Amino acid sequence: MSESTRQSVLFEDVFSKDVQVAFDAEASTSDGGAVLLTAVDRRSRLTELLAESLGDERQSGKVKHTVLELVRQRVFAIALGMADCNDAQSVAADPVMKAACGRAPLTGAVLASQPTLSRFENAPSAQKLVAMQRGFEKSRLDVLCRTHRKVRSVTIDMDSTDDTTHGAQQHSLFNSFYGTWCYQTLLAFVAFDGDPEQYAVSARLRPGNAKSPRGAVPMLRRIVRGLRRRMKRVRILVRLDAGFASPTVFDALERLGVDYIVGMPSNAVLNRLAEPAMMRSSVTASLTGTSAQHFDDFNYAANSWKSERRVIVKAEVVIEGNRAARDNPRFVVTTLRAEPEADYTTYKGRGDSENRIKELLLDLEIDRTSCTSFLANQLRVLFTLAAYALYQDLRWQMRDPKRLTVASMRLRLVKIGARVTESVRRIVLHLPAAHPWKDLFLRAARAVGASSG
């Protein structure tokens, strides 16, 4: 047997005795805690609704893996840290993964192989992917509005992130701002008053040269209307960065009747209107020797605007070490009417969505868009968003004050070695008694509906 296929190793002179390690533990898993994510999925019916939106036009007599099983296999694999289809072969026989997909853990057939999953990812048409995106949005709003009934305000944050491409992916184009060939992913989050979480509700993959507003207005329109159907009297605020500032976006927000606060790129007119506030900051900085900022507001109308809008300026002078003072004015356009500093503080809150994007990128690899087909890559983005939704729902149900990241939740609650037994009546996961976060796991299990005993 070659070194690459040998299933055991021996450690000599490392411990008090020689230690042999063999991969021969049958009916075992390294993801015993995936049962938590499975429970969250079954309660929300998320993967079931995604599968329904895709439909299945195959001949039933030739089907070994249903669309629902394939959707679950991809979503749960991403949630467990295996974002690539090439990982499928190594977990196709994992008992907990089989159970999560709806099969018997020990006696059920193995799950789909990498070629089967690749064909599945490349099969849906654009119309089906649109239906899937709409289905995801509807499912998330249904769940979130049901769990946040007594709220007075909802905040919608939208942002885009670059996704560097490597190869000949369809619609991979050069973006001069990012300086690379890439895709751009448009993401939407909603936040409810009293809840610090920003929940992902939609995502759209776009070509690399797409401008920030592309696709934003239809997505905003669907989310706003969806919220109003479910929460009649709620106040809605939309926060966007300067990349979205355009007459089309402003006009659409005003037609929707929502409050908004949107970043605005500087220009000669804005800089001139901000001069009094900048002068005050400059005087303060020269007297204190430290950075200073003042806030002010004024009405402004660009040539392409139909009317004036309120603009807030953060007039900042930055002093760093021995460097000369540097002017750093920042502008936002808003319908809000509080004090300028208070409204600007509201705008800064949108920065927390960057932390959600980091989770999607670093912990769930939403940028694993390595398929040649653009539509297949869009499907991967939606699967990743579904995996993230499971973690966000678990985090909410646990009422976790520390707001553990996806990576921390996966380490402490999911990546747990377990021996699996199965009888006629039940499946038993034998987790290690020495697991350091077993109390946290038990609290999470009860939060998602498990009973003691």
N, C-alpha and C positions, 0 to 999 in steps of 0.2 A: 504493500500500500504506500502511495506517495505521501510526502510530507503535507501536501495541500489537502489530502482527503483523510488524513489520520484523525480519529475521533477522541483521542485522549493524549494527555501530556503528563510528564512526571517532573515535580519540583524536588530536587535533591539539595540537601544542605541549606535549605532556606528556613524551614521550621524545625521544631524539636524532633519531628519525624518526617520521613519522606511523604510527600503529598502527591497523589495521583488525581488528575481531573479528567473525567470522562463525560462526554455528552450522550448519556444513555438513559436519562430519566424520562420514561414514557409518561404520557398523560399529564404533562407539566406545561407551564406557561411562564413567560417573564412579564406578562401583562395582566396579572390577576385583578388589578383595580379597574380594568376596562368595563367591568360590570357597572360601575357608577355612570359612565358615559352612556352605556346601553340603556340604563334606567331613565336617564334624562331624555334620550331619543324616543323611547317608547311613550313617555308621557306627552311629549310635544308633537309626536308623529312627524318629525322633520324629514327624516330620510324617506318615509313612506310618501309624503307629499311631493318630494323631489322626484321620486320614481314615477308617481302618477303623472306628473307633468311631462315626463319623457315618453311615456307609453311604451308599447312593445309590439312591433309588427312582424316579429319572427314567427316561424312555424312552431307551434307549441310542442309538437312531437319531437322536435330536434333540439329543444332548449334544455340545457343542463344547469344553467345559472340564470335565475330570473333577474329582471332589471332591478328589482328591489335588493336582491342579494349583491349585485354588482355595485350599486350605489353605496350600500352599507360597507362593502369591503373597501372601497376607495376612501370613503369619509372616515371610517375608523382607522384605517392604515395611516392616513394623514394625521389624525388626532394622536396616534401612538408614536409619531415621529418617523414614519416611513412614507415619505411623500412621493417616492418614485415608483412607477409600476414594476421596475426591476426587483423591488423588495417583495413583490407579491408571492413569489415562489417560496421564499423562506418562511412565510407565515400562513401559507394556504392550509396547513394541517394543524395550526395552533388551535387548541380546544376552545379557548375563550374567544378568539376571533371568529371561529365557526359559530359559537353560541350567539355572539353579537350580531351575526348576519342571519340568524334564525335557524341554524342547523344544530343537530345534536352534537355536543362537543366531542364525544368519543366515537360514537357510531356513525355520525353523519359523514357524508362525502366531503372530500377536500374542496376548498374554494377555488376560484378561477385562477388560471395561470396568467403570466405576464402577457403573452400574445392575445389571450381572450380579453383582458382588461384594455389593452391598447386598441383592439378593434372596437370595443365598447366606447372608448373615449372619442374615437374618430367617427362614430356612426351618427350622432344627432345632427339634425339640420339646424340652420339658423333660427327657423321658426320654433323648433322645440327648445332651443336654448333660451330664446326670449320668454317662452312660457315657463321655463324652469326658473329664470330670474324673477319673473312676476310671482311665481309660486313661492319662492323663498321670501320675497318681500312680504307677501300676504301672511305667510306662516309666522314670520318674526313679529310683525305688528299685532297679529292675533294674540300671540303669547305675551308680548310685552305690555300691551294695553290691558290684558287680563290680570297681569301681576302688578300693575301700577294704576289701579283704579282711581285712587284719591289723590290725583296730582292736579296742579293748577297750570303748570307750564311744561313744555317740552322743547328741547333745543336740538336742532338738526345741524350737525357738522359734516361738511364734505371736504375731501382732500384727495389729491392724486399722488401716486408714488411711482417712481421709475423702476422698471424691471429690465435690467441689462440682459440682452440676448446674445447667444453664442451659436452662430450657424446660420442656416438659411430659413429661419422661421418666417412664415407668411406674415406680411405687414410689419415686420421688424424694420424700423426706419431710423435714420440718424436724427438725434435731437441735439441741437446746438447748445441748449441750456445745460443739459446734463453731460454733453460731450461724449456721447456713446450711442451705439445702436441699441434700441430698446423697445419695449412696450411701455404704455402708461396705464395704470390701473386706477380707475375712479372709484372711491369708496365713500359710503354714506353711513353715518352713525347717528343714533338718537340717544338723548339723555333726559331723564325725568327728574324733576325737583325732588331733593331729598335722597337721591341715589347717585353716588359718585361715578358709577359705571357709565361708559359710552358704548352702547350696543350696536354692533354691526348689523345693518339691515339690507345693504345692497352693494354690489360690486359689478363693474363693467370693465373689461379689458379693451384697451384702445390702441391704435397704431402709435408708433413711437413719436411721430411728429404732431400728434393731436394737441390742440390748445386746451387749456384747463376747462373752459366752459363747455367743450364738446360733450354732449350727452347729459350735462348737469341739469338743464331745465326740465326735460321729461322725467328724470329720476326724482327731482324735487317735487314736481307736480304730483306724481304718484304717491310719494310718502306723505305729503301734506294732506292730500285728499283722503288717504287711508287713515291717518290720525284723526281727521275730523269726523269720519264716519264712525269711528269707535269711541272718540272722546269729544263730545259735542262742544263743550265750553272751554276747552283747554287753550291756553295762549301758546303760540308757536313762535320761536325765535330761530332764525337761520344765521349761522356764522360761516363765513368763507374767507379764504386768504386772498391776497391781491391778484393772484392769477385768474380769479373768477370775475374780477371787476370789468363789466361790460354793460352797455345799454340794454342788451337783450336780457341779461340776468336781472338787472335792476327792475326793468319793466315787468318781467315775469313774477318776481317776488311781490311787487306792488299789486299785480292783478290777483295773486293768491291771497292777498290781505294778511300777510304775516309780517312780523317785525324782522328786521335784519341788521346785521353789522358786518360789513365787508371791508377787507383791506383795500387800500388804494395806492397804486404806484405814485411816487412823487413826480411833479412837473414844475415848470417855472412859475405858473400861477399859484399853485398850492404853496410852494416855497415862499413866495412873496407874501401871501396871506398869513403864513406862519411866522413871519419875521418878528412881530412883537413878542410872541411867546419864546422864540429862540433867543431874543435879546435878554429876556429875564433869566433864562437858563444859563446863558453865557456869563452874566454878571454873578450869578450864584456860584458857578463853577470857579470863576476867578477868585472869589472871596474865600471859598472853602478849600480849593485845591483838589476837589473830588468831582466826580460826575454829578450832573444835576439835570432835572427834568421838570417841566411845567406842562400843564394841559390847558387846551383852549378849544373853542369850536367856532365855526363860521359857516355861512351858506356858500355853496359853490355849484356851478353848473358847467360841465364840459360842453364843447361845441356840439357833441352828438347827443346830449341829454335834452329831454323835452322841458325840464324844469329844474330849479335848484334843489339841492339836497343838503342835509346837514353833514358836515365833515368835522371830525375830531382830530386834533393833532397832538401827538406826544412829542413835545419839543425837547429833545435830549441833547446834551453836550457831554461827550464821553472823554474822560481823562484816564489814560492807561499808563502807569509808570511815569517815565520821563518823556513820553511822547507828547506832541502838541495836542491841544484840545481838538476834538473832532465833532462836527455837527452830525446828528443822527435823527432827523425828523421822521416820524411815522404817522401815517394818515389812515383813518377808517371812515367809511360812509355808513350812516346809520339812520334808522327811524326812531331809535330810543331817545328819551328825553330826560335822562338823569344828568347829574353833574358829569362833565367830560371825563374826569379821572375814573369815576365809577363805571361809566360805560366802556371805557378802554379796558378796565379790569375784566369786565364781562367778555370782551373780545379775546383777551389773553387766555381765557379758559379753553378756547378751541385748541390750544397747544397740546392739551392732554390727549387729543386724538392721535398725536404722533406716537404716544406710548402704545396705543392699540395697534397702530400700523407696525411698530417694532415687533410686537408679539406675532402678528401675522407673518412678518418677514423672517424673524430670527427663530421663532419657536415652531411655526407651522409651514414655513417655506412657500408662501403664496407666490413667490417669484420662480417656482419650479415649473416654468412654462417652456419646456424644451421640446414639445411636439412641433412637427412641421406645420400642421394645420392651425390656423388662428382660432377656429371654432373649438378644436380640442383643447387648446390652451384656455379659452374662456370657460369650458367645462371644468377644468382643473381649478380655476379661480373660484368658481361657485362651490366646488367640493371642499376647498380649503375654508371658505367662509362658513360652510355648514359645520365643519369640525370646530371652528372657533366658536360658533354659536353654542355648541354643546358645552364647551368649557365656560362660556359666559353664563349660561343658565345654571350650571353647577355652582359657579362662584356666587351667583345671586341666591340660590336656594340654601347654600351654606351660611349666608349672611356673614361672609368672611370679612372681618374688619381690616385685615392686613392686605386684602386684595392680592392674593398670591398670583404671580404671573403664570401663564400657561406652562412654561418650563418647570416652575416649582411645583405646580399641581401635578404635572405628569410624573415628576420624580417622586413626590411624596404619596400620591394617591393611586397612580396607575401602574407604574413600573415596579410591580411587586411580584416576586416569584411565587408560584402557587402550584400545588398538586391538585388535579381535578379528578373527582370521582362522580360517577353517574349511575343512578338507579332508576327504577320505574317511576318513582315519585319525585325525585329531586336531583339537582346537580349541587355538589358540594365543592367549594374552593377552599383548600387547606392553605391558608396564608402563614407565613413564618411568625411564630410567637414573639420573636425578637425584633419585628418590624418597628423602627423608631417612631413612626407616625401613625400607629394603629388607632390611637384615640381620635386623631383627626379623621382617619378613614371611617371610623364608626359614626362620627358626627355627620360626615358627608353622606354616608349610607342612609342614615335616618332622615336626613334632609330630602333625599330623593325618593322616599317612600318605603324604605326597608323597615321591618319591625324587629324588635329584639327577640332573640330566641334561637 
